[in-house]
Amino acid sequence: MEKPEVDGTLYSSESDIRDKAVQFYTSLYMEKEAWRPFVDDLPFSMIGDLDRNMLITRFERDEILQVIIDLQGDKSPGPDGFTMAFFQQCWRVLETDVMGFFNEFFEKSLIGSVYKILAKVLANRLRRVLDGLVSESQNAFVGGRQTLDSVLIANECLDSRIKSRIPGVVCKLDIEKAYDYVNWDCLLYLLHRMGFGSKWIQWIRTCISTVRFSIMVNGSPLGFFGSSRGIRQGDSLSPLLFLLVMEVLSRMLRRMEEAGLISGFKAGKSLGEGISVSHLLFADDTIVFCAAVPEQLLHLCLVLTCFEAVTSLGVNMGKSELVPVGTSFIREVDVEVWEGRSPSLEKGYSCQIWSGVGCMWSWLLVWAIGFGFGMTSGVGMLPLKSMFPILFACSSSRDASLASCLTNSGVNEGRVWNITFIRDFNDWEVEEVLAFFNFIHSRIPTTVDPDSMYWKLRQHGRFDAKSFDHAIDGIQEVEFPWKAKAPR
């Protein structure tokens, strides 16, 4: 790190760099609000008496030894400098000390240098009760569930929505600084609401609140400070505790759907029947399905605001997206309401003026160029950047759209090309310049319709898997396009 920029100011001196680094991370793990609301009216699942007692039973030798065996021995060492391989190879020598540490933690909640083993033991116990606490919309890190299940459900929801021809919106949300911003009071409150005993809650409080951080800057450790919020990356407990916090968002969205303020996508059957799915959670990534109604997006924004107020977890709008399904109504929604990205389907299916269509698919697709986002080199063939590489390198805007390169020459006189370059051309480049303008002169779009794509293997122009499968079977020695740039 040589010259970091902080709030628009560059710092070059070693002392300033160190101070700013420590200051940044100290602020990152410091809770900003003295009080946050609770969600007393929100229902949560609770664990039973057997599970509650199981969590706080004494730590047995076999349980601890199995965790040590399961942990990878070549991972980074702990604060004492020993890797897990040391504990695995020297267990007979270390057994008494390790068991003594666990007994002290059980009696007095004292944490020592073998915290990594302790966290894994506690995580194994917590994992056994998660299935009954976490809603079905969360599949990550829960025993008996797979993340792929959420992917398949999302695909089924989208497919059913498209077939129903009912406009909708898919909202992809990213939680900002997910682990770092978790509010401790909210987490402990949720443990209490879900039926965990006071001893277990005290253990979790000790695990998350006794950590201290030191920042490595240019090879030197700096600072030694505590924190008042957040859970640690790499801690075995962290992903499981984070699931419990995200359960707040899941329950809020379910309450909104029950009240009719958000309507999810139907999956499983046609004609409007089947199971309604309003959201799916993948750890810190969330997908929300709702109708193509601006009011429902406003309701979603209110849910996210309440969720941030309770948990301290906000949505990173820069990494979040709204994707319309069968409609482009998002353009009509006030940008200030969402402040995120709303890519249009037309843009996702088109290409830039200098770029071509994705590799394997181009021989089966025909582009009808309108006044949309882009064009290829005259409906198929090579892209312009491949045909005229020198001009592409000199273009003032390499991602220029078709519409931005056309201007009206006058009333009732049509449009003309207006392509600019960053420099004048040399004598030996004139021939390519003339060839370029001669090539595009006869290819001015005559319509103001957006770009469209047609499937060559069907008369109606719509893609279907059956025709593509037949096309693949009829070609010899063609590698299946696992890495092809398929239309999104």
JOKA-V909790 format. One record per residue. RES is the residue in three letters. D_CENTER is the distance of its C-alpha to the mean C-alpha in Angstrom with 1 decimal. Layout:
res: (RES RES)
d_center: (D_CENTER D_CENTER)
This chain:
res: (MET GLU LYS PRO GLU VAL ASP GLY THR LEU TYR SER SER GLU SER ASP ILE ARG ASP LYS ALA VAL GLN PHE TYR THR SER LEU TYR MET GLU LYS GLU ALA TRP ARG PRO PHE VAL ASP ASP LEU PRO PHE SER MET ILE GLY ASP LEU ASP ARG ASN MET LEU ILE THR ARG PHE GLU ARG ASP GLU ILE LEU GLN VAL ILE ILE ASP LEU GLN GLY ASP LYS SER PRO GLY PRO ASP GLY PHE THR MET ALA PHE PHE GLN GLN CYS TRP ARG VAL LEU GLU THR ASP VAL MET GLY PHE PHE ASN GLU PHE PHE GLU LYS SER LEU ILE GLY SER VAL TYR LYS ILE LEU ALA LYS VAL LEU ALA ASN ARG LEU ARG ARG VAL LEU ASP GLY LEU VAL SER GLU SER GLN ASN ALA PHE VAL GLY GLY ARG GLN THR LEU ASP SER VAL LEU ILE ALA ASN GLU CYS LEU ASP SER ARG ILE LYS SER ARG ILE PRO GLY VAL VAL CYS LYS LEU ASP ILE GLU LYS ALA TYR ASP TYR VAL ASN TRP ASP CYS LEU LEU TYR LEU LEU HIS ARG MET GLY PHE GLY SER LYS TRP ILE GLN TRP ILE ARG THR CYS ILE SER THR VAL ARG PHE SER ILE MET VAL ASN GLY SER PRO LEU GLY PHE PHE GLY SER SER ARG GLY ILE ARG GLN GLY ASP SER LEU SER PRO LEU LEU PHE LEU LEU VAL MET GLU VAL LEU SER ARG MET LEU ARG ARG MET GLU GLU ALA GLY LEU ILE SER GLY PHE LYS ALA GLY LYS SER LEU GLY GLU GLY ILE SER VAL SER HIS LEU LEU PHE ALA ASP ASP THR ILE VAL PHE CYS ALA ALA VAL PRO GLU GLN LEU LEU HIS LEU CYS LEU VAL LEU THR CYS PHE GLU ALA VAL THR SER LEU GLY VAL ASN MET GLY LYS SER GLU LEU VAL PRO VAL GLY THR SER PHE ILE ARG GLU VAL ASP VAL GLU VAL TRP GLU GLY ARG SER PRO SER LEU GLU LYS GLY TYR SER CYS GLN ILE TRP SER GLY VAL GLY CYS MET TRP SER TRP LEU LEU VAL TRP ALA ILE GLY PHE GLY PHE GLY MET THR SER GLY VAL GLY MET LEU PRO LEU LYS SER MET PHE PRO ILE LEU PHE ALA CYS SER SER SER ARG ASP ALA SER LEU ALA SER CYS LEU THR ASN SER GLY VAL ASN GLU GLY ARG VAL TRP ASN ILE THR PHE ILE ARG ASP PHE ASN ASP TRP GLU VAL GLU GLU VAL LEU ALA PHE PHE ASN PHE ILE HIS SER ARG ILE PRO THR THR VAL ASP PRO ASP SER MET TYR TRP LYS LEU ARG GLN HIS GLY ARG PHE ASP ALA LYS SER PHE ASP HIS ALA ILE ASP GLY ILE GLN GLU VAL GLU PHE PRO TRP LYS ALA LYS ALA PRO ARG)
d_center: (27.8 30.6 30.0 26.9 26.4 26.1 26.3 27.8 30.4 30.8 32.2 34.2 36.4 35.4 36.1 33.9 30.9 31.3 31.8 28.7 26.5 27.9 27.8 24.1 23.1 25.7 24.3 20.7 21.9 24.5 24.2 25.0 26.4 29.5 28.8 26.1 26.7 26.5 25.8 29.2 29.2 26.0 26.9 25.4 26.5 28.9 30.1 33.7 36.5 36.4 32.8 33.5 36.4 34.8 32.2 35.0 37.5 39.0 37.2 39.1 39.8 38.5 35.1 34.7 36.1 33.8 30.7 32.3 32.9 29.4 27.8 27.6 30.6 29.5 26.5 27.1 30.0 30.0 31.9 35.1 34.5 34.6 32.2 31.8 34.2 36.9 36.5 36.6 39.7 41.5 40.8 44.5 45.2 42.1 42.2 44.4 42.4 39.0 40.5 42.1 38.7 37.3 40.5 40.2 36.6 37.8 40.8 39.7 35.8 36.5 33.9 35.1 33.9 32.8 29.9 27.6 29.8 30.0 26.3 26.1 29.0 27.6 24.3 26.3 28.2 25.3 23.5 26.7 26.4 22.7 23.1 25.5 23.5 19.9 19.6 19.1 15.8 14.3 14.9 13.4 16.2 18.8 21.9 22.9 19.4 17.1 13.4 15.0 16.7 13.6 13.0 16.8 16.9 14.3 16.4 19.6 18.7 17.9 21.1 23.2 22.3 23.2 26.4 27.3 27.2 26.0 23.7 20.3 16.9 13.4 11.1 7.3 6.6 4.8 7.7 9.7 11.6 10.9 13.9 16.0 16.4 17.4 20.8 23.4 25.7 23.1 22.3 26.0 26.8 24.4 26.1 29.4 28.5 27.4 30.8 30.4 33.6 34.5 34.9 31.4 30.0 32.2 30.9 27.3 28.4 30.2 27.3 24.9 27.5 29.8 27.4 28.5 26.8 28.3 26.8 27.6 28.6 30.4 31.4 32.8 31.5 31.6 31.7 31.7 30.1 28.7 25.9 25.8 22.1 19.1 18.9 19.1 16.7 18.4 20.4 20.9 21.0 17.8 15.2 17.9 18.7 15.2 15.2 18.4 17.1 14.2 17.2 18.4 15.7 16.3 20.0 19.9 18.3 20.8 23.6 22.7 22.8 26.1 27.5 26.8 24.7 21.6 22.3 19.9 20.3 23.2 22.8 25.7 28.6 29.6 31.6 29.2 29.7 27.4 24.8 22.7 19.0 17.4 14.0 12.0 10.0 8.2 9.0 6.8 4.4 7.3 9.1 12.5 15.5 18.4 21.5 22.1 23.9 23.2 24.4 21.6 19.0 21.3 21.4 17.6 17.8 20.5 18.6 15.8 18.7 20.5 17.6 17.3 21.1 21.3 18.7 18.1 14.3 13.3 10.5 9.6 11.0 10.9 7.2 7.6 9.8 12.8 14.1 17.8 19.4 23.1 23.4 22.8 23.6 20.6 22.8 25.2 23.0 23.7 21.1 21.9 20.7 17.1 16.8 13.7 13.6 15.3 15.9 19.0 19.7 22.7 20.8 18.5 21.7 23.8 24.4 25.7 29.5 29.7 27.4 28.1 26.6 24.6 26.9 27.9 27.3 29.6 32.7 31.9 30.6 32.6 31.4 33.3 33.0 33.2 32.3 28.5 26.0 27.8 30.4 31.4 34.8 36.7 35.1 34.2 35.7 34.2 31.9 33.8 32.3 33.8 37.1 37.5 35.7 37.9 37.2 33.5 33.7 35.8 33.7 32.8 29.6 28.1 25.4 28.0 27.8 30.9 31.6 31.7 34.3 36.7 39.2 42.0 45.4 47.4 48.4 48.7 48.2 44.7 41.9 42.1 39.7 38.8 37.0 37.3 37.3 37.2 40.7 44.0 44.7 47.3 50.2 48.9 45.7 47.5 47.9 44.2 43.7 46.4 45.0 41.5 43.0 45.3 42.5 40.3 43.4 43.9 40.3 39.8 37.9 40.3 37.9 35.4 33.2 29.6 29.1 29.1 28.8 31.3 31.4 34.7 35.4 35.8 38.2 35.9 33.3 30.4 28.5 29.0 28.4 32.1 33.4 30.9 31.9 35.5 35.0 33.5 36.4 38.9 37.9 39.2 37.4 34.1 31.1 28.3 25.5 22.6 21.3 22.5 20.7 20.7 20.3 17.0)
